[in-house]
Amino acid sequence: MTDLHVEVVRVFTDPDGRFGNPLGIVDGALVPEPDRQAVAAALGYSETVYVDDAATGTLRIYSATGEMPFAGHPTVGAAAYLHTHGHPVGTLHVPAGPIQVTRTGDLFSVRANTTWGSTWDWHELPTPEDVLTATPFSYTAGHTYLWSWQDKPAAIIRARAFAPAMNVEEDEATGSAVTQLTAHLRRALHVIQGAGSHLQTTWHPPTHATVGGRVTPAEPRTLKL
């Protein structure tokens, strides 16, 4: 049995460094491809990133149920992690294609095709309170995204996401989903999701959007293999 070191960051924290979606980050050289999904499942995060080449930003992304060609919070988190560890890459390379990375102050953003990512069932609710009082037990299959305008003139949205299809009861912050919502609404958004994570988007018609936010280090983990 060997010990696998796993770095952890929280992606899309609020301005005070709270909340955020945990992301496991693993040196790809330490885990062969046939074992990566099992390791991701054992870690229990919505996604885990394997860094196959830090210098070029080459990544693979796994959920508990399989590999993902693209996902938002793993790419934003990996971009920030690589920057703070001496690899400030301008482009990430994932199976879906190259992803441009930008940094503005403490915000890291990625630019992606809004057709990438999981297919969501969208439900606009009348009020933010309706979003907050929803129960995950009502959503037992697929991917469901609940949202409501918190401040429509300011483009602030309150949202929650449930993804039992990926063995994720509730996803704290879902970058690819908000790029799709940005394309649907055709405007830049400030999305507050889950317990209080903050995601910022911009719309680049006809097919692209950026999603970004703050990334905060968390306690690393050791996994027995």
Secondary structure, 3 states (H helix, E strand, C coil): CCEEEEEEEEEEECCCCCCCEEEEEEEHHHCCHHHHHHHHHHHCCCCEEEEEECCCCEEEEECCCCEECCCHHHHHHHHHHHHHCCCCCCEEEECCEEEEEEEECCEEEEEEECCCCCCCEEEECCCHHHHHCCCHHHCCCCCEEEEEEEECCCCEEEEEEEEHHHCEEEECCCHHHHHHHHHHHCCCCEEEECCCEEEEEEEECCCEEEEEEEEEECCCEEEEC
